[in-house]
Amino acid sequence: MSRKRLWLLAGLALLLAACGGGAPPQDLTLSGVSPNSPTVAQGGNVALTLTLASQNGFQGQVSLSVTENGQTPSWLSLSPTSTTLNVPKGGQAQVGLQVQVAGNAPTGAHALKLRVAYAGKAAERDLTLTVSAPSGGGGGGGTAGTTWTVRNLGNYLSGVAYGNGTFVAVGYNGTILTSPDGAAWTARTSGTSHNLSGVAYGNGTFVAVGYNGTILTSPDGAAWTARTSGTTRHLSGVAYGNGTFVAVGYNYTILTSP
């Protein structure tokens, strides 16, 4: 091959490199989140719509995540956590994202960062999520507490609490019932035959108290564990506040945890 031809090929290679030499790299931009400042109750969820844009076009799988102050919040989960996108060149695509908040999520405004990762790169966008305490009426609207419907289950009940999206009712002979809406109830195994007098929810835990110093705990209202109270006196009520459970009972009994 002549020297002149070699110089010609080298020049052509340089020209192709200068012009890009091939297809442009795929890119993604997280151009929008709706709603951008949602509010959700503890134990609830909210649906978001993510809008992704691409200048050069994108086709492939992405992973979805969220952080707060650079850390993954333990009280929040996403669904889905990955999806496949097909964004045309200069176009957009939308992705539905469900955000689930735990029943013990810290209340208040949270400055979050949504992240869409792909091929070693990432598109990010800020999101302000406000977590509120659940309403006592379970979302019954303006008539909650003013109009009532009898739900006769044939059980002697003495206490009820709400938390983590669940109502828990307790009563005689170790009765425990749970319901997602207050209308349809499911009987649960408490592991005790003692009468239960009260129940409370806090810090991600249900606590039920009753006769003979009975104390039971549960993370979800379905599975219960007996705890040692240190007393055989009847316990008649329990409440949660400021990081502490307080139980009261006969003969001036007061118990605290922790």
N, C-alpha and C positions, 0 to 999 in steps of 0.2 A: 504494500500500500504506500502511495507516494506521500511525502511530507505535506504537500498542499492539501491532500484529501484528509489527512489527520487533523490539520488545523481547521478545516471546514467542519468536521464532526465535533471537534471540541467547542467551536463557536456555537454550533447548533445546540449542544448540551447546555452551554451557559445561557443561551437565549431562553430555552425551555425552563430552566431554573428560575430565571428572572421573572418569567410570566406565571410562576406558580407551579408548573410542572405536573399538574394533576387536579383532582377534585379538591375543593376547599374543605377544611376540617368541619366536622359537625359541631354545632353550638346550641346552647339553650339559655334562655333568660326567663326567670320567674317574674313575669311582668305584672301580675296581679293576684290578690287573694280576696275573696268575698265570702262573708263579711270580713273586714280587716280588723275590726275591734269587737269580736263577739263576747257575749256573756253567757256563762253556763253555771248551773247549780252543782254543788258537790254531789258526786254519784251520777251526774248526767252526761250528756254528750251533745256535740254540735257538729253540723255538717259544713264543710268549707268547699269552695270551688277555687282551684288553682288554675291560673292562665299562664301557659308557657309559650314563648315565642322563639323562633329560630331564624337567623339571617341566612344561613347556608342550607338549612334543612336538617332534620334529625330523625333517625329511625333506630330504635333500640330500647333497652331496658334501663330504668332509672330506679334509684332507691330514695325513699322519703323518710325524713327524720326531723326532729325538733330539739332545740337546746334552749336552756335558760342559763345565762352567765357562763356559757361554754360547757355546761353539763347537761346530761339527759335527765329531765325531771322524772322521778320515780312514780309520781302521782298521775302521770298522763300517758296515754297510749294512742297509737295511730292505726288506722285501717283504711286502705292497705299500706304496707310498708315498702312495697315495690310494685311497679307497673310497667307496661310496654307502651311507648309513645311512637307516633308517626306524625311528625310536624313538617308540613311542606316548606319549601324554601320561601322565606319572607312571610310565612304564615303563623298561625297559632293553633293550639290545642288545649282543651280543658280537662282537668282531672278532679274527680270528686274525692274528698278526704274526710273521714269520720274521726273526730277527736273525742276520746273518752276520758272523763275526769274521775279520779277515785273519790270515794266518799270522805276520805280524810285529807283531800287536797287543801293546801293553804288558801284561805280566802284572800281576795284583793286582786289588784291588777298585776299581771305577769308579762314582762317584756320578753317575748320568745323570738327565736329565729328559725324560720322554716328553711329546710335545706333539701334540694333535689340534686343528688349526686349521679354522675355518669362518666365513665371512661377516665377516672382519675381527676375529673373536674367537678364543679358544683355551682348551682345557681341558688342564691339565698334571698330571703326577703323577711323583713321584720313583721311581727304579729303581736298585737296586744290582746291577751286573753284575760278576762275578768272572771274570777270564780266567786260565786256567792253561796251563802248558806241555803240549804233547801227550805222551801216554804213548808210550814207545818201542815198545810192542807194537801200537800202532794200535787200541787198544780191544779186545784179545783176551780180556780178562777174567782170571780167576784162573789160567788155565793158560798164559798168555802167557809164552814163554821156556822152558817145561818140556816141552811136546809140540811136535813139528815135523813138517811135511809137505814132501816133496820136490816142487819145481816145476822140472822139468828142461826148460830152454829151448835147450840146445845151445850156449850162449855161455860163453866164459871170462870170468868176472866177478871183480873184485878189490875192489870197494867199494860201499857202500850207505848212503843217508841218507834221513831222513824230514823233510818240512816242507810247510806249506801244504796239508795233506791229501793229499800225494803221496809215494810211495816212488820214489827214483831209484837205479838200479844202474848201475855203469860197469865196463868191462872192456877186453879186448884189441881192437886194430884200431879204436879209437874207438867201441866199442859203448856205447850208452846206452839203458836201458830204463826205462819208468815204469809205475807201477801205483797205483790208488787203494786197494787192499786187500792187496797182497802176493801175490795169487793169480793174477790176470789181468794180463799185461804187454804193453806196446806198445813196439816199437822206434822210436827217435827218430834223427833225422839230427844227428850231432855236428859235421860239417864237418871232421873230422880222421881220419887213418888211424893215428895214433899210439896206443899202448896207454895207457889211462887207469887210474890206480892208486888214486885215492881221490876221494871226494865228500863235501861237507858242506853244511849249510843254516844260514843265519843272516841276520837283518835283511832278510827277504823275498827272499833270493837263494840259489840253488844255485851252488856252485863245484866244478868237477871239475878234477883235475890229473893229469898223466901224463908220458910220456917226452918228451925233447927240450924240456923246459921248458913243456910244454903247459898252458895254463890256459883253461878255458871257464866262462862264467857264464850263468845262466838264471833268469828270474823264476818259471817254472812247471814246469821240467823238460822242456818240449816244444821250445822254441825256444832255441838256444844261440848265444853270441857268443864268438869267440876273443879273448883278451886278451894283451897283451905282458907277459911275465914278466921279461924282462931276463936270462934264462939259457937255456942249451941243456942243462943237466944234467937228468937224470931226476928228476921229482918223485914221491914215493911216498906222500904223505899230506897231508891238509888238515883243519883243525878251525876252529871259530868259537867265540869267547867274548869277553866284555867289549868288544863293539863291533869286534872285529878278527878277520880271517881270518889263519891262520898255516899256511903250506905248508912241508913239509920234503922233502929229497931227498938224492941221492948227494953224496959229498964234503962232507958237513957243511952242505949248502945249507939256509938258512932264509929264507923270504920272508914279508913281512907286508903286509896291506892293510886299512885305509888306512895 
